[in-house]
C-alpha cells in the first residue's frame, strides 16, 4: 500500500507565527496597559494585523 502526501495550500503554523511576529513588532516599547488596550482593539476588529 502506498500513501501519497497532500500538498498544503495553507500552512497555519507559519501563518500564525508571522502574525505573532507582526504583533510583537507593533507592541514593542508599549507598557502593559497599552498592550492590553492594543490586544482588545485587535479582538474588536479595530486593528488589522494580517
C-alpha positions in Angstrom: 0.0 0.0 0.0 1.4 3.4 -1.0 0.3 6.6 0.6 0.5 10.0 -1.1 1.0 13.1 0.8 -1.3 16.0 0.1 0.2 19.3 -0.8 -0.8 22.0 1.6 -2.0 25.2 0.1 -2.2 26.9 3.5 0.3 26.4 6.4 -1.4 27.5 9.6 1.7 27.3 11.7 3.8 29.6 9.5 0.8 31.9 9.1 0.2 32.3 12.8 3.9 32.6 13.5 4.1 35.5 11.1 1.1 37.2 12.8 2.7 36.7 16.2 5.9 38.4 14.9 4.0 41.3 13.4 2.1 41.8 16.7 5.4 41.7 18.7 6.9 44.4 16.5 3.8 46.6 16.9 3.8 46.2 20.7 7.5 46.9 21.1 8.0 49.5 23.7 4.4 49.5 25.0 3.5 49.4 28.7 1.4 46.6 30.0 -1.7 48.8 30.0 -1.1 49.8 26.3 -0.6 46.2 25.3 -3.9 45.2 26.9 -5.7 48.0 25.1 -3.9 47.1 21.8 -5.0 43.4 22.2 -8.6 44.4 23.0 -8.7 46.6 19.8 -7.4 43.6 17.8 -10.1 41.4 19.2 -12.8 44.0 18.4 -11.5 44.3 14.8 -10.4 47.9 15.1 -6.8 46.9 14.3 -5.9 44.5 11.5 -2.7 42.6 11.8 -2.8 40.1 8.9 
